[in-house]
Amino acid sequence: MSAGEKAKAKTEQVVGKAVRKVAHAMGNETTAVKGAALETRGKARGAKEGVRH
């Protein structure tokens, strides 16, 4: 996994988690779901890159 891809995956995970938690606290479930999707995409990207190398 290149350093750039690893950073991108981790960034998606962290940003997604933050968006999900803030949106959930504010009662905005639509945005909370989008944050969860971003977090999941980051985890999937990290898993894909881990398997590739």
N, CA, C and O atoms as a Tripos MOL2 file, in Angstrom:
@<TRIPOS>MOLECULE
protein
  212   211    53     0     0
PROTEIN
NO_CHARGES

@<TRIPOS>ATOM
      1 N           0.8540   -1.1620    0.0000 N.3       1 MET1
      2 CA          0.0000    0.0000    0.0000 C.3       1 MET1
      3 C           0.9030    1.2280    0.0000 C.2       1 MET1
      4 O           1.7750    1.3770    0.8560 O.2       1 MET1
      5 N           0.6820    2.0850   -0.9560 N.am      2 SER2
      6 CA          1.4840    3.3070   -0.9860 C.3       2 SER2
      7 C           1.0840    4.2140    0.1710 C.2       2 SER2
      8 O          -0.0160    4.1170    0.7150 O.2       2 SER2
      9 N           1.9890    5.0750    0.5190 N.am      3 ALA3
     10 CA          1.7300    5.9810    1.6410 C.3       3 ALA3
     11 C           0.5350    6.8840    1.3470 C.2       3 ALA3
     12 O          -0.2460    7.1930    2.2470 O.2       3 ALA3
     13 N           0.3920    7.3030    0.1020 N.am      4 GLY4
     14 CA         -0.7270    8.1630   -0.2770 C.3       4 GLY4
     15 C          -2.0650    7.4680   -0.1400 C.2       4 GLY4
     16 O          -3.0260    8.0510    0.3640 O.2       4 GLY4
     17 N          -2.1310    6.2310   -0.5840 N.am      5 GLU5
     18 CA         -3.3780    5.4600   -0.4810 C.3       5 GLU5
     19 C          -3.7100    5.1450    0.9690 C.2       5 GLU5
     20 O          -4.8720    5.1700    1.3740 O.2       5 GLU5
     21 N          -2.6780    4.8500    1.7420 N.am      6 LYS6
     22 CA         -2.8920    4.5570    3.1630 C.3       6 LYS6
     23 C          -3.4420    5.7960    3.8640 C.2       6 LYS6
     24 O          -4.3670    5.7000    4.6710 O.2       6 LYS6
     25 N          -2.8720    6.9500    3.5550 N.am      7 ALA7
     26 CA         -3.3340    8.2000    4.1560 C.3       7 ALA7
     27 C          -4.7560    8.5150    3.7320 C.2       7 ALA7
     28 O          -5.5630    8.9740    4.5410 O.2       7 ALA7
     29 N          -5.0650    8.2710    2.4700 N.am      8 LYS8
     30 CA         -6.4150    8.5360    1.9600 C.3       8 LYS8
     31 C          -7.4440    7.6430    2.6620 C.2       8 LYS8
     32 O          -8.5260    8.1030    3.0280 O.2       8 LYS8
     33 N          -7.1040    6.3800    2.8420 N.am      9 ALA9
     34 CA         -8.0130    5.4510    3.5150 C.3       9 ALA9
     35 C          -8.2370    5.8800    4.9620 C.2       9 ALA9
     36 O          -9.3700    5.8890    5.4450 O.2       9 ALA9
     37 N          -7.1540    6.2340    5.6510 N.am     10 LYS10
     38 CA         -7.2720    6.6320    7.0560 C.3      10 LYS10
     39 C          -8.0490    7.9380    7.1900 C.2      10 LYS10
     40 O          -8.8430    8.1030    8.1170 O.2      10 LYS10
     41 N          -7.8180    8.8660    6.2600 N.am     11 THR11
     42 CA         -8.5380   10.1400    6.2820 C.3      11 THR11
     43 C         -10.0330    9.9190    6.1130 C.2      11 THR11
     44 O         -10.8360   10.5210    6.8250 O.2      11 THR11
     45 N         -10.4120    9.0560    5.1680 N.am     12 GLU12
     46 CA        -11.8340    8.7620    4.9760 C.3      12 GLU12
     47 C         -12.4450    8.1710    6.2310 C.2      12 GLU12
     48 O         -13.5720    8.5070    6.5930 O.2      12 GLU12
     49 N         -11.7130    7.2970    6.8930 N.am     13 GLN13
     50 CA        -12.2280    6.6870    8.1210 C.3      13 GLN13
     51 C         -12.4420    7.7280    9.2150 C.2      13 GLN13
     52 O         -13.4890    7.7500    9.8600 O.2      13 GLN13
     53 N         -11.4590    8.5780    9.4180 N.am     14 VAL14
     54 CA        -11.5210    9.5680   10.4980 C.3      14 VAL14
     55 C         -12.5980   10.6130   10.2150 C.2      14 VAL14
     56 O         -13.3910   10.9440   11.0970 O.2      14 VAL14
     57 N         -12.6280   11.1330    8.9890 N.am     15 VAL15
     58 CA        -13.6230   12.1520    8.6320 C.3      15 VAL15
     59 C         -15.0240   11.5570    8.6930 C.2      15 VAL15
     60 O         -15.9470   12.1890    9.2070 O.2      15 VAL15
     61 N         -15.1850   10.3490    8.1730 N.am     16 GLY16
     62 CA        -16.4950    9.6980    8.2090 C.3      16 GLY16
     63 C         -17.0030    9.5020    9.6160 C.2      16 GLY16
     64 O         -18.1800    9.7250    9.9010 O.2      16 GLY16
     65 N         -16.1120    9.0850   10.4940 N.am     17 LYS17
     66 CA        -16.5060    8.8620   11.8850 C.3      17 LYS17
     67 C         -16.9100   10.1780   12.5480 C.2      17 LYS17
     68 O         -17.8970   10.2340   13.2820 O.2      17 LYS17
     69 N         -16.1420   11.2340   12.2850 N.am     18 ALA18
     70 CA        -16.4490   12.5400   12.8730 C.3      18 ALA18
     71 C         -17.7830   13.0680   12.3620 C.2      18 ALA18
     72 O         -18.6010   13.5550   13.1430 O.2      18 ALA18
     73 N         -18.0020   12.9740   11.0640 N.am     19 VAL19
     74 CA        -19.2590   13.4440   10.4680 C.3      19 VAL19
     75 C         -20.4290   12.6650   11.0540 C.2      19 VAL19
     76 O         -21.4540   13.2450   11.4120 O.2      19 VAL19
     77 N         -20.2700   11.3550   11.1490 N.am     20 ARG20
     78 CA        -21.3400   10.5060   11.6730 C.3      20 ARG20
     79 C         -21.6980   10.8890   13.0970 C.2      20 ARG20
     80 O         -22.8760   11.0240   13.4270 O.2      20 ARG20
     81 N         -20.6860   11.0670   13.9470 N.am     21 LYS21
     82 CA        -20.9530   11.3760   15.3530 C.3      21 LYS21
     83 C         -21.5810   12.7550   15.5360 C.2      21 LYS21
     84 O         -22.5220   12.9070   16.3160 O.2      21 LYS21
     85 N         -21.0720   13.7570   14.8280 N.am     22 VAL22
     86 CA        -21.6160   15.1120   14.9590 C.3      22 VAL22
     87 C         -23.0460   15.1570   14.4190 C.2      22 VAL22
     88 O         -23.9340   15.7270   15.0540 O.2      22 VAL22
     89 N         -23.2680   14.5620   13.2580 N.am     23 ALA23
     90 CA        -24.6010   14.5850   12.6640 C.3      23 ALA23
     91 C         -25.5950   13.8370   13.5410 C.2      23 ALA23
     92 O         -26.7360   14.2710   13.6960 O.2      23 ALA23
     93 N         -25.1750   12.7310   14.1080 N.am     24 HIS24
     94 CA        -26.0650   11.9670   14.9770 C.3      24 HIS24
     95 C         -26.4120   12.7770   16.2300 C.2      24 HIS24
     96 O         -27.5560   12.7670   16.6830 O.2      24 HIS24
     97 N         -25.4340   13.4670   16.7760 N.am     25 ALA25
     98 CA        -25.6680   14.2840   17.9710 C.3      25 ALA25
     99 C         -26.6280   15.4320   17.6780 C.2      25 ALA25
    100 O         -27.3940   15.8470   18.5480 O.2      25 ALA25
    101 N         -26.5850   15.9450   16.4480 N.am     26 MET26
    102 CA        -27.4520   17.0540   16.0730 C.3      26 MET26
    103 C         -28.8150   16.5690   15.5760 C.2      26 MET26
    104 O         -29.7080   17.3750   15.3160 O.2      26 MET26
    105 N         -28.9700   15.2450   15.4440 N.am     27 GLY27
    106 CA        -30.2510   14.6970   15.0160 C.3      27 GLY27
    107 C         -30.4240   14.6420   13.5080 C.2      27 GLY27
    108 O         -31.5400   14.4470   13.0250 O.2      27 GLY27
    109 N         -29.3550   14.8100   12.7600 N.am     28 ASN28
    110 CA        -29.4280   14.7750   11.3090 C.3      28 ASN28
    111 C         -29.0250   13.3750   10.8410 C.2      28 ASN28
    112 O         -27.8550   13.1130   10.5620 O.2      28 ASN28
    113 N         -30.0030   12.4900   10.7600 N.am     29 GLU29
    114 CA        -29.7290   11.0910   10.4510 C.3      29 GLU29
    115 C         -29.2440   10.8780    9.0200 C.2      29 GLU29
    116 O         -28.4510    9.9700    8.7680 O.2      29 GLU29
    117 N         -29.7060   11.6990    8.0810 N.am     30 THR30
    118 CA        -29.2670   11.5530    6.6940 C.3      30 THR30
    119 C         -27.7650   11.7780    6.5840 C.2      30 THR30
    120 O         -27.0670   10.9950    5.9390 O.2      30 THR30
    121 N         -27.2690   12.8250    7.1970 N.am     31 THR31
    122 CA        -25.8460   13.1110    7.1640 C.3      31 THR31
    123 C         -25.0720   12.0780    7.9780 C.2      31 THR31
    124 O         -23.9350   11.7490    7.6380 O.2      31 THR31
    125 N         -25.6670   11.5710    9.0320 N.am     32 ALA32
    126 CA        -25.0100   10.5340    9.8350 C.3      32 ALA32
    127 C         -24.7890    9.2800    8.9950 C.2      32 ALA32
    128 O         -23.7460    8.6350    9.1060 O.2      32 ALA32
    129 N         -25.7470    8.9370    8.1700 N.am     33 VAL33
    130 CA        -25.6170    7.7660    7.2980 C.3      33 VAL33
    131 C         -24.5300    8.0090    6.2510 C.2      33 VAL33
    132 O         -23.7650    7.1010    5.9270 O.2      33 VAL33
    133 N         -24.4610    9.2200    5.7260 N.am     34 LYS34
    134 CA        -23.4150    9.5440    4.7500 C.3      34 LYS34
    135 C         -22.0320    9.4590    5.3950 C.2      34 LYS34
    136 O         -21.0830    8.9950    4.7640 O.2      34 LYS34
    137 N         -21.9150    9.8990    6.6310 N.am     35 GLY35
    138 CA        -20.6500    9.7880    7.3540 C.3      35 GLY35
    139 C         -20.2620    8.3400    7.5880 C.2      35 GLY35
    140 O         -19.0930    7.9730    7.4610 O.2      35 GLY35
    141 N         -21.2440    7.5190    7.9290 N.am     36 ALA36
    142 CA        -20.9780    6.0980    8.1270 C.3      36 ALA36
    143 C         -20.5330    5.4470    6.8230 C.2      36 ALA36
    144 O         -19.6600    4.5790    6.8250 O.2      36 ALA36
    145 N         -21.1290    5.8640    5.7150 N.am     37 ALA37
    146 CA        -20.7400    5.3250    4.4110 C.3      37 ALA37
    147 C         -19.3060    5.7110    4.0700 C.2      37 ALA37
    148 O         -18.5510    4.8950    3.5400 O.2      37 ALA37
    149 N         -18.9310    6.9350    4.3690 N.am     38 LEU38
    150 CA        -17.5660    7.3860    4.1150 C.3      38 LEU38
    151 C         -16.5740    6.6030    4.9740 C.2      38 LEU38
    152 O         -15.5070    6.2120    4.5020 O.2      38 LEU38
    153 N         -16.9290    6.3830    6.2180 N.am     39 GLU39
    154 CA        -16.0720    5.6130    7.1150 C.3      39 GLU39
    155 C         -15.8980    4.1790    6.5920 C.2      39 GLU39
    156 O         -14.7910    3.6400    6.5990 O.2      39 GLU39
    157 N         -16.9770    3.5830    6.1490 N.am     40 THR40
    158 CA        -16.9270    2.2250    5.6190 C.3      40 THR40
    159 C         -16.0960    2.1630    4.3430 C.2      40 THR40
    160 O         -15.3400    1.2140    4.1350 O.2      40 THR40
    161 N         -16.2360    3.1710    3.4930 N.am     41 ARG41
    162 CA        -15.4500    3.2240    2.2560 C.3      41 ARG41
    163 C         -13.9520    3.2900    2.5860 C.2      41 ARG41
    164 O         -13.1390    2.6530    1.9160 O.2      41 ARG41
    165 N         -13.5950    4.0530    3.6080 N.am     42 GLY42
    166 CA        -12.2020    4.1320    4.0270 C.3      42 GLY42
    167 C         -11.6870    2.7970    4.5370 C.2      42 GLY42
    168 O         -10.5540    2.4130    4.2470 O.2      42 GLY42
    169 N         -12.5110    2.0950    5.2910 N.am     43 LYS43
    170 CA        -12.1180    0.7810    5.7960 C.3      43 LYS43
    171 C         -11.9530   -0.2090    4.6490 C.2      43 LYS43
    172 O         -11.0210   -1.0130    4.6440 O.2      43 LYS43
    173 N         -12.8610   -0.1480    3.6790 N.am     44 ALA44
    174 CA        -12.7770   -1.0420    2.5250 C.3      44 ALA44
    175 C         -11.5350   -0.7380    1.6950 C.2      44 ALA44
    176 O         -10.8580   -1.6520    1.2260 O.2      44 ALA44
    177 N         -11.2400    0.5420    1.5170 N.am     45 ARG45
    178 CA        -10.0440    0.9340    0.7640 C.3      45 ARG45
    179 C          -8.7920    0.3970    1.4620 C.2      45 ARG45
    180 O          -7.8840   -0.1150    0.8080 O.2      45 ARG45
    181 N          -8.7500    0.5140    2.7640 N.am     46 GLY46
    182 CA         -7.6050    0.0200    3.5240 C.3      46 GLY46
    183 C          -7.4720   -1.4950    3.4250 C.2      46 GLY46
    184 O          -6.3660   -2.0200    3.2990 O.2      46 GLY46
    185 N          -8.5970   -2.1910    3.4840 N.am     47 ALA47
    186 CA         -8.5700   -3.6430    3.3680 C.3      47 ALA47
    187 C          -8.1260   -4.0770    1.9790 C.2      47 ALA47
    188 O          -7.3590   -5.0290    1.8370 O.2      47 ALA47
    189 N          -8.6010   -3.3900    0.9700 N.am     48 LYS48
    190 CA         -8.2360   -3.7110   -0.4170 C.3      48 LYS48
    191 C          -6.7420   -3.5160   -0.6280 C.2      48 LYS48
    192 O          -6.0820   -4.3620   -1.2320 O.2      48 LYS48
    193 N          -6.2170   -2.4270   -0.1420 N.am     49 GLU49
    194 CA         -4.8010   -2.1550   -0.3080 C.3      49 GLU49
    195 C          -3.9550   -3.1320    0.5120 C.2      49 GLU49
    196 O          -2.8490   -3.4850    0.1050 O.2      49 GLU49
    197 N          -4.4620   -3.5610    1.6440 N.am     50 GLY50
    198 CA         -3.7380   -4.5280    2.4640 C.3      50 GLY50
    199 C          -3.6350   -5.8840    1.7930 C.2      50 GLY50
    200 O          -2.6190   -6.5660    1.9290 O.2      50 GLY50
    201 N          -4.6660   -6.2810    1.0770 N.am     51 VAL51
    202 CA         -4.6770   -7.5600    0.3800 C.3      51 VAL51
    203 C          -3.8130   -7.5000   -0.8670 C.2      51 VAL51
    204 O          -3.1740   -8.4860   -1.2340 O.2      51 VAL51
    205 N          -3.7940   -6.3750   -1.5020 N.am     52 ARG52
    206 CA         -3.0620   -6.2200   -2.7530 C.3      52 ARG52
    207 C          -1.5730   -6.4440   -2.5520 C.2      52 ARG52
    208 O          -0.9090   -7.0070   -3.4230 O.2      52 ARG52
    209 N          -1.0370   -6.0110   -1.4100 N.am     53 HIS53
    210 CA          0.4240   -6.1100   -1.2120 C.3      53 HIS53
    211 C           0.7410   -7.1810   -0.2640 C.2      53 HIS53
    212 O           1.9120   -7.4180    0.0310 O.2      53 HIS53
@<TRIPOS>BOND
     1     1     2 1
     2     2     3 1
     3     3     4 2
     4     3     5 am
     5     5     6 1
     6     6     7 1
     7     7     8 2
     8     7     9 am
     9     9    10 1
    10    10    11 1
    11    11    12 2
    12    11    13 am
    13    13    14 1
    14    14    15 1
    15    15    16 2
    16    15    17 am
    17    17    18 1
    18    18    19 1
    19    19    20 2
    20    19    21 am
    21    21    22 1
    22    22    23 1
    23    23    24 2
    24    23    25 am
    25    25    26 1
    26    26    27 1
    27    27    28 2
    28    27    29 am
    29    29    30 1
    30    30    31 1
    31    31    32 2
    32    31    33 am
    33    33    34 1
    34    34    35 1
    35    35    36 2
    36    35    37 am
    37    37    38 1
    38    38    39 1
    39    39    40 2
    40    39    41 am
    41    41    42 1
    42    42    43 1
    43    43    44 2
    44    43    45 am
    45    45    46 1
    46    46    47 1
    47    47    48 2
    48    47    49 am
    49    49    50 1
    50    50    51 1
    51    51    52 2
    52    51    53 am
    53    53    54 1
    54    54    55 1
    55    55    56 2
    56    55    57 am
    57    57    58 1
    58    58    59 1
    59    59    60 2
    60    59    61 am
    61    61    62 1
    62    62    63 1
    63    63    64 2
    64    63    65 am
    65    65    66 1
    66    66    67 1
    67    67    68 2
    68    67    69 am
    69    69    70 1
    70    70    71 1
    71    71    72 2
    72    71    73 am
    73    73    74 1
    74    74    75 1
    75    75    76 2
    76    75    77 am
    77    77    78 1
    78    78    79 1
    79    79    80 2
    80    79    81 am
    81    81    82 1
    82    82    83 1
    83    83    84 2
    84    83    85 am
    85    85    86 1
    86    86    87 1
    87    87    88 2
    88    87    89 am
    89    89    90 1
    90    90    91 1
    91    91    92 2
    92    91    93 am
    93    93    94 1
    94    94    95 1
    95    95    96 2
    96    95    97 am
    97    97    98 1
    98    98    99 1
    99    99   100 2
   100    99   101 am
   101   101   102 1
   102   102   103 1
   103   103   104 2
   104   103   105 am
   105   105   106 1
   106   106   107 1
   107   107   108 2
   108   107   109 am
   109   109   110 1
   110   110   111 1
   111   111   112 2
   112   111   113 am
   113   113   114 1
   114   114   115 1
   115   115   116 2
   116   115   117 am
   117   117   118 1
   118   118   119 1
   119   119   120 2
   120   119   121 am
   121   121   122 1
   122   122   123 1
   123   123   124 2
   124   123   125 am
   125   125   126 1
   126   126   127 1
   127   127   128 2
   128   127   129 am
   129   129   130 1
   130   130   131 1
   131   131   132 2
   132   131   133 am
   133   133   134 1
   134   134   135 1
   135   135   136 2
   136   135   137 am
   137   137   138 1
   138   138   139 1
   139   139   140 2
   140   139   141 am
   141   141   142 1
   142   142   143 1
   143   143   144 2
   144   143   145 am
   145   145   146 1
   146   146   147 1
   147   147   148 2
   148   147   149 am
   149   149   150 1
   150   150   151 1
   151   151   152 2
   152   151   153 am
   153   153   154 1
   154   154   155 1
   155   155   156 2
   156   155   157 am
   157   157   158 1
   158   158   159 1
   159   159   160 2
   160   159   161 am
   161   161   162 1
   162   162   163 1
   163   163   164 2
   164   163   165 am
   165   165   166 1
   166   166   167 1
   167   167   168 2
   168   167   169 am
   169   169   170 1
   170   170   171 1
   171   171   172 2
   172   171   173 am
   173   173   174 1
   174   174   175 1
   175   175   176 2
   176   175   177 am
   177   177   178 1
   178   178   179 1
   179   179   180 2
   180   179   181 am
   181   181   182 1
   182   182   183 1
   183   183   184 2
   184   183   185 am
   185   185   186 1
   186   186   187 1
   187   187   188 2
   188   187   189 am
   189   189   190 1
   190   190   191 1
   191   191   192 2
   192   191   193 am
   193   193   194 1
   194   194   195 1
   195   195   196 2
   196   195   197 am
   197   197   198 1
   198   198   199 1
   199   199   200 2
   200   199   201 am
   201   201   202 1
   202   202   203 1
   203   203   204 2
   204   203   205 am
   205   205   206 1
   206   206   207 1
   207   207   208 2
   208   207   209 am
   209   209   210 1
   210   210   211 1
   211   211   212 2
@<TRIPOS>SUBSTRUCTURE
     1 MET1         2 RESIDUE 1 A MET
     2 SER2         6 RESIDUE 1 A SER
     3 ALA3        10 RESIDUE 1 A ALA
     4 GLY4        14 RESIDUE 1 A GLY
     5 GLU5        18 RESIDUE 1 A GLU
     6 LYS6        22 RESIDUE 1 A LYS
     7 ALA7        26 RESIDUE 1 A ALA
     8 LYS8        30 RESIDUE 1 A LYS
     9 ALA9        34 RESIDUE 1 A ALA
    10 LYS10       38 RESIDUE 1 A LYS
    11 THR11       42 RESIDUE 1 A THR
    12 GLU12       46 RESIDUE 1 A GLU
    13 GLN13       50 RESIDUE 1 A GLN
    14 VAL14       54 RESIDUE 1 A VAL
    15 VAL15       58 RESIDUE 1 A VAL
    16 GLY16       62 RESIDUE 1 A GLY
    17 LYS17       66 RESIDUE 1 A LYS
    18 ALA18       70 RESIDUE 1 A ALA
    19 VAL19       74 RESIDUE 1 A VAL
    20 ARG20       78 RESIDUE 1 A ARG
    21 LYS21       82 RESIDUE 1 A LYS
    22 VAL22       86 RESIDUE 1 A VAL
    23 ALA23       90 RESIDUE 1 A ALA
    24 HIS24       94 RESIDUE 1 A HIS
    25 ALA25       98 RESIDUE 1 A ALA
    26 MET26      102 RESIDUE 1 A MET
    27 GLY27      106 RESIDUE 1 A GLY
    28 ASN28      110 RESIDUE 1 A ASN
    29 GLU29      114 RESIDUE 1 A GLU
    30 THR30      118 RESIDUE 1 A THR
    31 THR31      122 RESIDUE 1 A THR
    32 ALA32      126 RESIDUE 1 A ALA
    33 VAL33      130 RESIDUE 1 A VAL
    34 LYS34      134 RESIDUE 1 A LYS
    35 GLY35      138 RESIDUE 1 A GLY
    36 ALA36      142 RESIDUE 1 A ALA
    37 ALA37      146 RESIDUE 1 A ALA
    38 LEU38      150 RESIDUE 1 A LEU
    39 GLU39      154 RESIDUE 1 A GLU
    40 THR40      158 RESIDUE 1 A THR
    41 ARG41      162 RESIDUE 1 A ARG
    42 GLY42      166 RESIDUE 1 A GLY
    43 LYS43      170 RESIDUE 1 A LYS
    44 ALA44      174 RESIDUE 1 A ALA
    45 ARG45      178 RESIDUE 1 A ARG
    46 GLY46      182 RESIDUE 1 A GLY
    47 ALA47      186 RESIDUE 1 A ALA
    48 LYS48      190 RESIDUE 1 A LYS
    49 GLU49      194 RESIDUE 1 A GLU
    50 GLY50      198 RESIDUE 1 A GLY
    51 VAL51      202 RESIDUE 1 A VAL
    52 ARG52      206 RESIDUE 1 A ARG
    53 HIS53      210 RESIDUE 1 A HIS
